[in-house]
Amino acid sequence: MRTVINNVNIFDGSGSQPYPGSVSVVDERISEISTGNIAAQAGDKTIDGQGMTLMPGMCEAHAHLTWPTSVEKFVPGMYLPPEELALTTARNARILLDHGFTSAYSAGALSKTLEISLNNHIESGGMPGPRLIPSSVEREPPNESELDPGKVEEHVRGPEGMKAFVKDCAELGAKAVKFLISGESALKPGASLELLYSEEELMAAGEQARESNVWLTGHAHAKEAVKIGVKAGFRVLYHCTYADDEAIEMLAEHKDEIFVAPTIGIVQATLDAKPPPHMDMSHMKADAALVLATQKALVPKLRAKGIRLLPGGDYGFPFNPNGRNARDLELWVEHFGYTPAEVLHAATALGGQIMGMGDELGLIKAGYLADLLLVDGDPTKDVRIMQDKNRLAMIMQGGKLYKTPEQKHASSQ
Ligand SMILES: [Zn+2]
C-alpha cells in the first residue's frame, strides 16, 4: 500500500532549509519525493500536510527508558519493584514515541534483560516505542550512593571479569554494554575526575566486545577516561567534559567510528531544579554549572574537528523526566551555537548513524525507512516547538501511522 503525503515543507535531515513538496511511502520505505504534488492513484492513502513541516523522526542518543520518572508519572527515586519497573519502562518507550523520538540509543538499564525483552515486543509490532539499541545495566564498581543506578550483581574485576561481563550481556541479547569509565561528581564530589576501571580492564572489555559483536558505551568525564575509551574501541562516549587537546585529537582520529553526546539536558535540569527543603542539591548545582561552562567551550572544538555530536540528555531522573527529551535541541541552540537546522540534523541524520542504520534511517530520501514527523510550524525557525507533542500532527514509523492528523485533530478539540 502507498501513502501519499502532499503539501508539506520538507526538512530532509541533511541540515539544508525546508522546501515545499510531497513524499510517498510504499510499505516501510520512502518511495518518492517531489517538489510538486504527487498524483494519488486508486488504493492510495492520501494525507494533506496543510503546509506543515515533514521531517525524519528524532533519535534520543542517551536514553534511559528504565529510569522511572516521566512527564506523565513522577517517581521520587530510582527504584521500583520489578513488575512496576517493567510496566514503567514500557510506558516510557511509548512516551518517547509520542514525543517524536522514533529511535533511541540506550545509555544503560536498571536490568540486564528488560530492554532486550521490551525491544522484542516493539520489533514484533506489539508495543509502541522507538527503534531501540537495548543496553545492559550501566556497570560500575560497587558504591554507597542512593541515587546511583549502576548496581550489578557481578563485580568480578580484572580483565577476565570484564570479559565475562561483556560476553554474558551479549549472549543475553544486549546490543550495547555500558561502563562508567570515570565517576560522576553530581553523585560524589570529585568522582568525575576518577577512573573507575584500569586501562587493562577496559582494553579487555573492548576485545571481548569485538569478539561478541556488541557495542561499548562509556560514561566519561575525565580526560583519561576519554582517551582510554577511544583506545579500547568504545563506540559511544558520553559527556567528555574534561577532554584535553590530546583527547580531542584522539576522538578526531576515530571520528568515523565514534559518537559523542554531551548530555546537556541533565545539566540544565540540575541547574533549574527546585528541590524540597530537606534535599540539598547545592553541590550538584555547583558541579552542573562547571560542566555547562566547560562543555560550552568544548563542543565547538569537537564540532570543528568533524566529530559526530548528538543530542540526548539523560532524561528519566525525578527532576529530568522522560518525555522532555526534545529540550536538548533548544539547549544546543542556546549553549552550543547550533542553528535549529543544525541540531535537527544531529537529532535525525546522525541519529540514523548512531543506530547503525545511517544508510537507511534519519533522512527523507528515496529508499530510506519512513520514520516521519509532520510538525505544525517550522522547527528550523523555532526548535522549541519540538517540545510540544501536540504540535506533532503525524508520527509514522517504518511506514506505519502511529499518530494520524485526524487523531491530532480529535485530541485538540
Ligand atoms: Zn545516563
Residues whose N, C-alpha, C, O or C-beta is under 5 A from the ligand:
A	BS01	ZN	A107 D314
